[in-house]
Structure formats: C-alpha cells, structure tokens
Amino acid sequence: VDVPDGTHEGDLQKLIALFQFPVLEANRRAQDALFSLGEKAVPALVEALGSWDGKTWAQAQQVLIRLGAKAQPGVVAALSHPELYVRVHAREILPRFDAKGAVPPLVAALRAPASLDRATAAEALGRLGAKESAPAIRALLDEVDFDAVAAAARALAMMEDRDSVPR
C-alpha cells in the first residue's frame, strides 16, 4: 500500500481514505503519517469526523486524541461545524482534552434544534465535570426526547448534582 507522506496536494485526503482500507497495517500507517503532520492534519481530521464510515470517523478521533493540545482548538471549533456528525463526534472526544474553554459552546448546544446536539452536549458537559452547567442541563429533563432526557440524567449524575434528584 502506498502511504503518502503528506507533502503533496491531495495527500491528506488520500491518508484519510486509507482509514477505509481493509488492511490494519495501512490504517495504522495512515494514522501515523497524519499524526506526524501535526496541526496541518487537524482540519482534514475534523472533516473526517462527519464521515458516513465508522472506521473513518473513529480513526480520525484516535489521531486527534493523539495530537492532544495541537488538535484541541480544531476540536473545539468543530462544535459549531455545520455538519451534525462532525459536532457529535467532536463532543465525544472533547473531554479527553480537558477543554474547559468549550463549556460555553456546549451549554449553548443544550438549546440546539437537533436532539442529538442537545444529548451529546449534555454528555460532554458531564464528562468534563462542568458543574456550573447543571442548571442548563436540568432543563433537558423535561424534554419529550428520551435520549436527551437520559443524557441529561447521566450528565447530572456524573456531576453529583443533588438538586436534580427530585426531577
């Protein structure tokens, strides 16, 4: 398998495409090449979070997590991406960055039109331990959508929010 080094136009897309290749060694080499590119690879990896292919977005998440602080600004920016699944998959890994600066956009997402946005924002806030967001999360307990209610309950439990118990 030819694994690009990332120095030519189109290499980032070719590396991301290798995430779908059915040979684990090719997947690993593509991940390593993207990791070695550092911040240059972050925009392409963020876009890959919205892929229809589970292998692609999962491996993009793995590389972003490995990049750590280099990827954090891109992952936080992905919270306002126009594509739903980019936002969802960014929220899944955001707590791995201990990104307390992401609390305001996550709280704002608790009022988003899409239930999946609200549910994943609550879960991310719970995993971040953002106790100051508990009152905003409590509002989800009154929703009709079961997933949003369940996510809110889990988040509040993670925060040990005793004020939520009666609801």
N, C-alpha and C positions, 0 to 999 in steps of 0.2 A: 504494500500500500504506500502510495506517495503521500507523505505528510508535509504540507507546505510549511515554510519557516516563518511566514507572516510578513515578509519584507516586500511582497509584490501585491499589486492591486488585485483584489478578489480573494486573497489568501484567507482572510478572516471568515468569509462565507464558506470557503472550502473546508476550513477546520471545523466550523460548526456543523457542516453537512456530514463530517465523519462521525459525529455522535450517533448517527443512524446506521452506520456501517455495522454489519453483524459480526465483527471480529473485535473482541475486547481489547486486544493489544492496539488496534488502530484507534479505538476510543480513548485509551489511556494516553497514547502519543499525541493525539489532538488536544486533549486536556492539558498535557504538559507544555505543548507549544503555546497554547493560549495563555497559560499561567506565566510563561517566560516573557510574553509580550507585555504583561502588567496592565497598566491603565489604558494602554492603546486598545486592548481587547474588551474593555468593560462595555462600551456601547453595543457592540455586537452580541455580547453575552446577555445583556439586558433585553435586547430584542428577541433573543432565543428563548427567553422565559415565556414568551407568548406562543411558542410552537405548539402545533397540534400533536406532536410526537413526544410521548412521555420520556423517552430516552434523551431527547434533545434538551428539554427544559430541566430535567433532573441533573444532567451533566453540566449544564450552564450554571445551575445553582451551586454545584460542587466546586467549580472553578472560581466563582465569585466568592464563595466562603474561603477558599484557599488564599485568594488575593487579599482578604481581610480589609485593612484600612484603605488600601488602594481602590477597592471596589465600593466601599461604603457610600461615598457621595452619589455614585451611579445608582445604587440600590435604593437610596433614599429618594432620589429624583424619580425613580420608576414608580413611586407611589402615586404620582399624578400622570402616569402614562395613559394615552387614550385607549389602549387595549386592556380589557378586563383581566385577562390571564397573565399579562405582564405584571399588573398590580398585585394580583393574588399570589403569584409565585415569588414576587419580591417580598411581600409581607410574611411569607412562610420562613424566609431565611433572615429577615431583618433582625430578629432577636439575637442571632449569632454574632452580630456586630456590636451589640450593646449600644445601639444608636438612640440615645435618649433624645437627641435633637429631632427625631422622627415622630415624637409624641404629638405635636400639633397637627401634622397632616393625617395621622392615624385617627385622632379624635374627630377631625373634620369628616373622615370617611365613614364614621358611625352614622352620618346623616345622608350618605350617598343613596342614589335611587336603587342601585343594584343590591339585593340582599346579600349576595356573595361578598361584595365590598364591605358591607357592614359586619358580617360574620368574621371575615378574615382580619379586619381591623381590630375587632374586639379580642380575637385570639392573640394577635401580635402584641397588643397593649398588655394583656395578661402575662404573656411570656416575658415582656420587658419589665414587668413589675411596676408599671406606671400607675401607682395608686391614686394619683391626682386625677386620673381619668375615670375613676369608678362612678361618679355621678352621671357622666355621659353614657357609660356602658349600661348602667341600670335602666335607662330609657328603653334599651332593646328588650328588656324582659317583658314589655307589654306588646311586643310585635306579634303578628299573626304567623310569620315565617318561623317554623320550628328551628331551622338551622341557626338563624340569628339569635333566637332565644337561648338555644343550647350553648352557642359560642359565648354569649354574654355570661351565662351562668358559670361556665368553665373559667372564663377570664376573672370574674369576680371571686371565684373560689381560690384561684391562684394568688390573688391579691389579699386573701383572707379578709374580704370586705364584709364585716359583720352587719353593717347597715342594710345589706341586700337580703339577708336571711328571711325577713317577713314576706318579701315579694316572691 
